[in-house]
């Protein structure tokens, strides 16, 4: 996200705010303060108010798998275009916050290698959903790279 920068030496939100992989209340508040301050620096962000949030990336795919598992879907990896309400997203977040790392790793639908970073990955989304008053999230299998390529090809085709 433009406007968000971590200090030199900090590789991720997880490493900076929750090095033990389980948030304390103090760490969670520090992360939230950092994120809100970062959101405030992005002048155009409020233009997305009331719009759905399109999510991509590893932690977000894990959330889609968790929700699809909760709903009893047979194919949990087919999540492109899958959507869920803000409330459902926040319920998964609350469930994960209440669990220690070994418990998160055992949840049906959870990728064990994401269980340590999923809370830091979901935190910006939860705050952004509130910040923008978004009613839902939509998941994409594509990444930013694919979007840039598509946009470039579309512009070339239009010429």
C-alpha positions, 0 to 999 in steps of 0.5 A, spaced: 500 500 500 502 506 498 504 510 504 505 505 508 512 503 510 516 499 515 522 501 519 529 499 516 530 492 518 523 490 519 521 485 514 513 484 515 508 486 520 508 480 523 515 481 525 515 488 527 508 487 532 508 480 534 515 476 534 512 471 538 506 469 533 501 471 538 498 478 539 498 481 546 493 487 547 499 492 547 502 489 540 495 489 537 494 496 539 500 498 536 499 495 530 492 498 529 495 505 531 500 504 526 495 502 520 490 507 522 496 512 521 498 509 515 491 510 512 490 517 514 497 518 509 493 515 503 489 521 500 485 517 495 483 512 500 477 515 502 474 515 495 473 507 496 468 508 501 462 503 501 465 499 496 467 492 496 474 490 498 478 485 493 483 481 496 489 477 494 495 474 496 497 468 501 493 470 508 487 472 504 487 466 500 487 462 507 481 466 510 477 464 503 479 457 505 477 457 512 470 460 510 469 455 505 471 450 509 466 453 515 461 453 509 462 446 507 464 447 500 468 441 497 473 445 493 476 450 498 481 452 493 476 455 488 475 461 491 476 466 485 470 471 485 468 468 492 465 473 497 464 474 504 461 479 508 465 484 513 462 480 519 464 473 517 471 476 515 471 479 522 468 473 526 474 469 523 479 474 525 476 474 532 476 466 532 484 466 530 485 472 535 483 467 541 487 461 539 495 460 540 499 458 534 499 451 535 491 451 535 491 456 529 495 450 525 490 445 527 484 449 524 480 445 518 482 449 512 488 453 515 495 452 512 500 451 517 505 455 514 500 461 514 498 460 521 503 464 524 502 470 520 495 470 518 493 475 524 498 480 522 495 479 515 488 480 517 489 486 521 490 491 516 484 488 512 479 488 518 481 496 520 480 497 512 473 494 512 471 499 518 475 505 515 471 504 508 465 502 511 465 496 506 460 491 507 464 485 503 470 482 501 471 479 494 477 474 493 482 474 487 486 468 485 490 473 481 495 478 484 497 485 482 502 483 477 497 480 473 493 486 474 498 490 471 499 486 465 492 486 464 492 493 464 498 494 460 495 489 454 488 493 454 491 500 453 496 497 448 490 494 444 486 500 445 491 504 441 
